[in-house]
């Protein structure tokens, strides 16, 4: 090997070694989980579920010190068909107006009680969790329904413990849980909500209805309440 070739190989090796070091010090974790919601009705148990994928990691803030955590979410909101009682939608967000979307990004670690410990080790632990993880009431995503299924502006928030007040006697949230899975991400909102594909961004009407003249300080994209595939 001549000296010129050796120099070229060294030049090529430096960025490769740098990239390998970056990947080792900034690992990425990707996993999918199935979110399932069960509702008891007078006609029997109604269930809705969907698979959501999350990727998380850290990136350098060079030339500034420190690192920044990032989370990417892919999936659709969960729809529960309640038959004659209507439909229940669990949004990809939290809060009484659906404005706390980052809290939904943290749903897996909230479920295991580690919301204050969002570290690579915690996310790695979730990847290998086996079995169902029950969601307590304070870990439930924002749930909504539509007084008129054809009209997105008729959206209203449904408090988990007050389903009978909205859907009638005998309709109660039974349980909700997540479970790590290898199943593919599900896309279901197109069929569940008849207005989803209409022009004019109807999801904006949903967002306005949920805010109900209130400013919750968030600046989320209305469509992302129902479908997520962007990097956050």
C-alpha positions, -999 to +999 in steps of 0.1 A: +000+000+000+015+033-010+015+064+012-011+082-008-036+054-006-030+051+032-036+088+036-069+085+017-081+056+038-072+076+070-092+106+057-122+083+050-119+066+084-121+097+105-157+107+096-168+070+099-153+067+133-169+100+143-203+087+131-199+054+149-189+073+181-220+096+178-243+066+174-228+049+205-232+080+226-266+090+211-285+057+208-320+056+192-348+034+206-377+024+184-407+002+195-444-002+189-472-006+214-509-014+211-532+010+229-565-007+238-596+009+253-626-011+266-660+004+273-689-014+289-723-008+274-758-023+280-753-042+247-719-056+258-682-048+259-669-025+231-632-024+223-610-001+202-573-005+197-544+007+175-507+002+172-485+033+177-447+035+170-423+057+189-387+064+183-366+084+207-331+095+213-308+125+219-290+148+195-261+171+202-267+208+204-232+216+191-217+241+192-237+247+224-232+223+253-256+195+262-280+173+242-317+175+233-341+147+235-364+140+205-394+118+201-411+107+169-446+093+170-465+074+143-501+062+146-537+071+146-561+081+173-581+052+189-617+048+179-642+028+199-675+021+182-702+022+209-730+012+185-762+031+191-745+052+217-721+068+192-683+067+191-655+075+214-621+088+202-589+088+222-568+115+208-530+115+204-528+141+231-536+149+268-554+176+287-590+190+289-586+207+255-562+182+239-534+207+239-507+186+259-494+166+230-459+161+244-475+143+274-489+117+249-454+113+235-444+102+270-474+079+274-452+047+276-430+060+304-460+076+321-476+042+321-447+027+341-446+057+365-413+071+351-425+104+336-399+123+355-371+100+343-371+103+306-337+088+300-323+063+274-323+036+301-360+041+307-369+039+270-347+008+267-366-008+295-399-002+278-387-019+247-384-052+266-415-049+288-437-080+285-474-080+291-501-054+295-495-021+313-527-007+327-534+030+323-547+048+353-572+076+349-545+103+350-526+086+322-556+085+298-553+105+266-579+132+259-612+115+249-638+131+227-671+123+209-692+140+183-728+150+189-731+146+151-707+121+136-708+140+103-699+173+118-664+179+132-674+211+149-697+191+172-667+176+190-668+176+228-644+163+255-655+132+274-642+129+310-633+092+316-654+089+347-684+106+332-692+085+301-728+078+314-735+116+313-726+117+276-736+083+262-763+073+286-768+049+316-747+017+315-719+031+294-687+031+314-650+030+307-639-004+319-601-003+313-573+008+291-538-005+286-507-006+264-487-036+254-454-038+234-460-054+201-443-062+168-475-055+148-475-028+122-487+007+128-525+009+123-542+036+102-579+037+110-591+072+113-600+074+076-628+049+081-638+058+116-645+095+110-665+102+078-653+138+076-616+131+078-608+132+041-630+161+033-613+193+020-608+224+040-590+209+070-620+198+090-597+189+120-594+227+126-631+227+135-625+200+160-597+220+176-618+251+178-647+232+194-624+217+220-609+250+229-644+265+234-632+301+234-602+291+256-566+296+248-546+267+262-513+282+250-505+253+226-497+256+190-503+220+177-514+211+142-551+201+145-546+170+123-519+157+146-546+150+172-558+122+150-528+112+130-491+115+138-461+108+116-439+138+122-407+143+142-412+163+173 
